[in-house]
């Protein structure tokens, strides 16, 4: 009897996974290789009517696409040189008609009105974040031939770009942070605006070419970088929870990869969700979506209710290798991001061809019943 039950159980499990996949809708073209910009950065326009994402074309170009949510119409906005698997052209919306995007390999940033076709081009580094409150983009430059290694600010209204924090500015803090790694190894990374646009958090990765919990540090400063504050060893993929606290997945203290919130002195405030890696939090701060840690197999995209360590729902699941393509090596990470109304979540995951696709999961049924 038990041998008859086992196939039934396997069928039920596979049916459940298939059902979850059916609820996640592919919004990028089924034959293309595509990504949204980054976790916690909404790909929808402010009015929620359009979605922006990147398609990878030839080995040296990317294409910015915009899709209307109502009729599904897909429009090619621009092609740019280079490829950046991690976040593509990294599109962010300045308003309902204006998209900011760029090429990190060409060190160019564009402000593109998709209604009028007007395009302004700026010199800059890799896009990391944009604040609609101050109309400024945070950029990363880790290539000395383009200027000082550091974090730059681009004012998209007047076109001014300046280095806000250089590696040299952080060097005097070497003893305070306690690293023995030479300053020339250091990379400044992942700067983000606080919700009010008046503070910036950022990371220093002091080990060459890798991110390691014992060699990564987190800081914050005000918008003018008048004083730089060392917070401590960072949680992974740290973001602002509000103007005075941060959150991320714990890979240093308890090392269980649970999502936790910290004050600006690095003190633990609360546990937000369970196991994860790249985490996104809903606008009302009630829900969290994250995926399983690097190297996991299978890879699971899970929804958590704030304060709970067991997931409320499995949104997507895939093998780490699909059609011979290794997800963790191609670096099109899940990068979940909520819609502006918190009713949907977008993420990257492989299709049956092994290429990265952009998916959307409607959470309204789950949210309304919980």
C-alpha positions as CSV (number, residue, x, y, z in Angstrom):
1,X,0.0,0.0,0.0
2,X,2.8,2.4,0.9
3,X,4.3,2.0,-2.6
4,X,1.0,3.2,-4.1
5,X,0.8,6.2,-1.7
6,X,4.3,7.5,-2.5
7,X,3.6,8.2,-6.2
8,X,0.4,10.0,-5.2
9,X,2.3,12.2,-2.7
10,X,4.9,13.0,-5.4
11,X,2.1,13.9,-7.8
12,X,0.5,16.2,-5.2
13,X,3.8,18.0,-4.5
14,X,4.6,18.4,-8.2
15,X,1.0,19.7,-8.8
16,X,1.4,22.2,-5.9
17,X,4.7,23.6,-7.4
18,X,3.1,23.7,-10.9
19,X,0.1,25.6,-9.4
20,X,2.4,28.1,-7.8
21,X,4.1,28.6,-11.1
22,X,0.8,29.2,-12.9
23,X,0.0,32.0,-10.5
24,X,3.4,33.7,-11.3
25,X,2.9,35.3,-14.7
26,X,5.8,35.9,-17.1
27,X,5.8,39.5,-18.2
28,X,8.9,39.6,-20.3
29,X,8.9,38.0,-23.7
30,X,9.1,34.2,-23.4
31,X,12.2,33.8,-25.7
32,X,14.2,36.7,-24.2
33,X,16.8,37.0,-21.4
34,X,15.4,39.7,-19.1
35,X,15.8,41.2,-15.6
36,X,14.3,44.0,-13.5
37,X,16.7,46.5,-12.0
38,X,17.2,45.4,-8.4
39,X,15.5,44.1,-5.2
40,X,13.2,46.5,-3.4
41,X,13.2,48.9,-6.4
42,X,9.8,48.9,-8.0
43,X,9.8,48.4,-11.8
44,X,6.3,50.0,-12.1
45,X,5.8,53.6,-13.0
46,X,4.4,55.8,-10.2
47,X,0.8,55.4,-11.5
48,X,1.3,51.6,-11.7
49,X,0.4,51.5,-15.4
50,X,3.8,50.5,-16.9
51,X,6.6,48.2,-16.1
52,X,10.3,48.7,-17.1
53,X,12.9,45.9,-17.5
54,X,16.0,45.1,-19.4
55,X,16.5,42.5,-22.2
56,X,20.0,41.3,-23.0
57,X,20.7,41.4,-26.7
58,X,24.0,40.6,-28.4
59,X,27.0,40.0,-26.1
60,X,27.7,43.8,-25.9
61,X,24.3,45.4,-25.7
62,X,21.1,45.7,-23.6
63,X,17.6,46.9,-24.5
64,X,15.3,48.8,-22.2
65,X,11.7,47.7,-22.5
66,X,8.5,49.2,-21.1
67,X,5.2,47.1,-20.9
68,X,1.7,48.5,-20.4
69,X,0.0,46.5,-17.7
70,X,-3.5,47.1,-19.2
71,X,-3.1,45.9,-22.8
72,X,0.3,44.1,-22.6
73,X,1.8,46.4,-25.3
74,X,5.6,46.1,-25.2
75,X,7.8,49.1,-26.3
76,X,11.5,49.2,-26.9
77,X,12.8,52.4,-25.4
78,X,16.5,52.3,-26.1
79,X,19.5,50.1,-26.7
80,X,22.7,50.8,-24.8
81,X,26.2,49.3,-25.1
82,X,27.6,46.7,-22.7
83,X,26.0,44.1,-20.5
84,X,25.5,44.0,-16.7
85,X,23.9,40.7,-15.7
86,X,23.2,41.8,-12.2
87,X,20.7,44.6,-12.9
88,X,20.8,45.3,-16.6
89,X,20.2,49.0,-17.5
90,X,18.9,49.5,-13.9
91,X,15.8,51.5,-14.9
92,X,14.2,53.7,-12.3
93,X,11.1,55.9,-12.8
94,X,11.5,59.7,-12.2
95,X,7.8,60.2,-13.1
96,X,5.1,58.4,-15.1
97,X,6.8,59.3,-18.4
98,X,10.4,59.5,-17.5
99,X,12.8,56.6,-17.0
100,X,16.4,56.9,-15.8
101,X,18.7,54.1,-17.0
102,X,22.3,53.5,-17.9
103,X,25.3,51.4,-19.0
104,X,27.7,50.6,-16.2
105,X,30.3,49.5,-18.6
106,X,30.1,52.7,-20.6
107,X,29.7,54.9,-17.5
108,X,26.7,56.7,-19.1
109,X,23.3,57.5,-17.5
110,X,20.2,58.6,-19.5
111,X,17.1,60.5,-18.5
112,X,14.5,59.6,-21.1
113,X,11.0,61.0,-21.5
114,X,9.3,58.1,-23.3
115,X,6.3,60.3,-24.3
116,X,8.3,63.1,-26.0
117,X,11.4,61.1,-26.9
118,X,13.6,63.7,-25.2
119,X,16.9,62.1,-23.9
120,X,19.6,63.7,-21.8
121,X,22.9,61.8,-21.4
122,X,25.2,62.2,-18.4
123,X,28.6,60.8,-17.4
124,X,28.3,58.6,-14.4
125,X,28.9,55.2,-12.9
126,X,26.7,52.2,-12.1
127,X,23.2,53.2,-11.0
128,X,22.3,52.2,-7.5
129,X,19.3,54.3,-6.3
130,X,17.1,57.3,-7.1
131,X,15.2,59.5,-4.8
132,X,12.1,61.2,-6.2
133,X,12.2,63.7,-3.3
134,X,15.6,65.2,-4.3
135,X,15.7,64.1,-7.9
136,X,19.2,62.6,-7.4
137,X,20.7,59.4,-8.5
138,X,23.3,57.5,-6.5
139,X,26.1,56.0,-8.6
140,X,29.0,53.7,-7.9
141,X,32.4,54.0,-9.5
142,X,35.0,51.3,-8.8
143,X,37.0,52.0,-11.9
144,X,39.9,54.4,-11.3
145,X,40.1,55.5,-15.0
146,X,36.7,57.2,-14.6
147,X,37.7,59.1,-11.5
148,X,38.0,58.5,-7.8
149,X,36.7,55.2,-6.5
150,X,33.6,56.0,-4.6
151,X,29.9,57.0,-4.5
152,X,28.7,59.8,-6.8
153,X,25.5,61.8,-6.9
154,X,23.9,62.9,-10.2
155,X,21.3,65.7,-10.1
156,X,19.1,64.8,-13.0
157,X,17.5,68.3,-13.1
158,X,20.7,70.2,-13.7
159,X,23.0,67.4,-14.8
160,X,25.6,68.0,-12.2
161,X,27.6,64.9,-11.1
162,X,30.0,65.0,-8.1
163,X,31.9,62.5,-6.0
164,X,30.1,62.4,-2.6
165,X,32.3,59.8,-0.8
166,X,35.6,58.6,-2.1
167,X,37.6,55.6,-0.9
168,X,40.1,58.1,0.4
169,X,37.4,59.6,2.6
170,X,36.9,56.3,4.3
171,X,40.5,55.3,4.6
172,X,41.0,57.2,7.9
173,X,38.4,54.9,9.5
174,X,40.5,51.8,8.8
175,X,41.5,51.3,12.5
176,X,37.9,51.9,13.7
177,X,36.4,49.3,11.4
178,X,39.2,46.9,12.3
179,X,40.2,45.6,8.9
180,X,43.7,44.7,7.9
181,X,42.9,44.6,4.2
182,X,44.8,47.2,2.2
183,X,42.7,50.3,1.2
184,X,43.4,49.6,-2.5
185,X,41.2,46.5,-2.2
186,X,38.2,48.4,-0.9
187,X,35.1,48.8,-3.0
188,X,32.2,51.1,-2.1
189,X,28.9,49.5,-3.0
190,X,25.1,49.6,-2.7
191,X,24.4,53.2,-1.6
192,X,20.7,53.9,-0.9
193,X,18.7,57.0,0.0
194,X,16.7,57.0,3.2
195,X,12.9,57.4,2.6
196,X,13.2,61.2,3.2
197,X,16.1,61.5,0.8
198,X,18.3,63.0,3.5
199,X,20.6,60.1,4.5
200,X,22.6,57.6,2.6
201,X,23.7,54.1,3.7
202,X,26.5,52.3,1.9
203,X,28.8,49.4,2.1
204,X,32.6,48.9,2.1
205,X,33.8,45.5,0.7
206,X,37.4,45.2,1.8
207,X,38.2,41.8,0.3
208,X,39.1,41.8,-3.4
209,X,36.4,40.7,-5.8
210,X,34.2,39.0,-3.1
211,X,31.6,39.8,-0.5
212,X,32.4,38.1,2.8
213,X,30.7,38.6,6.1
214,X,34.0,39.2,8.0
215,X,35.2,41.7,5.5
216,X,32.1,43.8,4.7
217,X,31.1,46.9,6.6
218,X,28.1,49.3,6.6
219,X,28.1,53.1,7.0
220,X,25.7,56.0,6.8
221,X,26.0,59.7,6.2
222,X,23.9,62.7,5.6
223,X,23.1,63.8,2.0
224,X,26.2,66.1,2.0
225,X,28.5,63.5,3.5
226,X,29.5,66.0,6.3
227,X,30.1,63.1,8.8
228,X,30.5,59.4,8.0
229,X,29.2,57.0,10.7
230,X,30.4,53.4,11.0
231,X,27.5,51.1,11.9
232,X,29.3,47.7,11.9
233,X,29.5,44.4,10.1
234,X,26.6,44.5,7.8
235,X,23.6,42.3,7.4
236,X,23.4,41.1,3.8
237,X,21.6,43.3,1.3
238,X,20.9,46.0,3.8
239,X,18.1,48.6,3.1
240,X,16.4,51.4,4.9
241,X,13.4,50.3,7.0
242,X,12.6,54.0,7.9
243,X,14.7,57.1,8.2
244,X,16.4,55.8,11.4
245,X,16.8,52.1,11.0
246,X,18.0,49.5,8.5
247,X,17.2,45.9,7.7
248,X,18.8,42.9,6.0
249,X,19.5,39.2,6.2
250,X,21.7,38.2,9.1
251,X,24.8,36.5,7.9
252,X,27.2,37.7,10.6
253,X,25.7,37.6,14.2
254,X,23.3,34.6,14.3
255,X,24.2,33.5,10.8
256,X,20.8,32.1,10.2
257,X,20.0,34.4,7.3
258,X,16.8,35.6,9.0
259,X,15.7,39.2,8.2
260,X,16.3,41.6,11.1
261,X,16.1,45.3,11.7
262,X,18.8,47.4,13.3
263,X,19.2,51.0,14.5
264,X,22.0,53.2,13.2
265,X,24.3,52.1,15.9
266,X,24.0,48.5,14.8
267,X,21.8,47.4,17.7
268,X,19.2,44.7,17.0
269,X,15.6,46.1,17.1
270,X,13.4,43.2,15.9
271,X,13.2,40.1,13.9
272,X,11.2,40.7,10.7
273,X,11.1,37.5,8.8
274,X,12.8,34.1,8.3
275,X,15.4,32.7,6.1
276,X,16.3,34.6,2.9
277,X,18.8,36.5,0.8
278,X,17.6,39.4,-1.4
279,X,14.6,40.8,0.6
280,X,11.9,43.2,-0.4
281,X,9.4,44.7,2.0
282,X,5.8,45.9,1.1
283,X,5.1,49.6,1.3
284,X,2.9,49.1,4.4
285,X,5.7,47.0,6.0
286,X,3.4,44.0,6.6
287,X,4.9,41.6,4.0
288,X,8.3,40.4,3.0
289,X,9.4,38.5,-0.2
290,X,12.8,36.9,-0.4
291,X,14.6,33.9,-1.9
292,X,16.7,31.2,-0.6
293,X,20.4,31.8,0.1
294,X,23.2,31.7,-2.5
295,X,23.9,28.3,-3.9
296,X,20.6,26.8,-2.8
297,X,19.0,24.1,-4.8
298,X,16.1,24.3,-5.3
299,X,15.7,28.1,-5.3
300,X,12.5,29.2,-3.5
301,X,10.8,32.5,-3.6
302,X,8.8,32.9,-0.4
303,X,6.3,35.3,1.1
304,X,6.5,36.1,4.9
305,X,4.2,38.0,7.1
306,X,6.1,40.6,9.2
307,X,7.4,39.1,12.4
308,X,6.9,35.4,11.3
309,X,9.8,33.1,10.6
310,X,7.8,30.5,8.6
311,X,6.7,31.5,5.1
312,X,3.0,32.2,4.4
313,X,3.3,31.0,0.8
314,X,5.7,29.6,-1.7
315,X,5.5,31.9,-4.7
316,X,8.0,30.1,-7.0
317,X,10.5,27.3,-7.0
318,X,13.1,26.3,-9.5
319,X,16.2,24.1,-9.8
320,X,19.5,25.8,-9.5
321,X,20.4,24.5,-13.0
322,X,17.8,24.9,-15.8
323,X,18.5,23.7,-19.4
324,X,22.2,23.5,-18.5
325,X,22.3,27.1,-17.3
326,X,23.4,27.7,-13.7
327,X,21.3,30.3,-12.0
328,X,23.8,31.4,-9.4
329,X,26.5,31.7,-12.0
330,X,24.7,33.9,-14.5
331,X,23.9,36.4,-11.7
332,X,20.4,37.2,-12.7
333,X,19.4,37.1,-9.1
334,X,15.7,36.8,-7.9
335,X,15.7,40.5,-6.8
336,X,12.1,40.7,-5.7
337,X,10.3,44.1,-5.6
338,X,6.8,45.0,-4.6
339,X,4.4,47.1,-6.6
340,X,3.7,50.5,-5.3
341,X,0.3,49.4,-3.9
342,X,1.9,46.3,-2.3
343,X,-0.5,44.0,-4.2
344,X,2.0,42.4,-6.5
345,X,5.6,41.3,-6.4
346,X,8.0,41.2,-9.3
347,X,11.1,39.0,-9.5
348,X,13.6,37.3,-11.9
349,X,13.6,33.6,-12.4
350,X,14.6,31.2,-15.1
351,X,12.2,30.0,-17.7
352,X,12.3,26.4,-19.2
353,X,15.0,27.6,-21.6
354,X,17.3,28.5,-18.7
355,X,17.2,32.2,-19.6
356,X,16.2,34.8,-17.0
357,X,12.6,36.0,-17.2
358,X,10.7,38.7,-15.3
359,X,7.7,37.4,-13.4
360,X,4.8,39.0,-11.6
361,X,2.8,37.3,-8.8
362,X,-0.5,38.8,-7.7
363,X,-0.6,38.7,-3.9
364,X,-4.1,40.2,-3.4
365,X,-5.8,36.9,-2.6
366,X,-3.2,35.9,-0.1
367,X,-3.1,39.3,1.6
368,X,-6.8,39.6,1.8
369,X,-7.1,36.2,3.5
370,X,-4.4,36.9,6.1
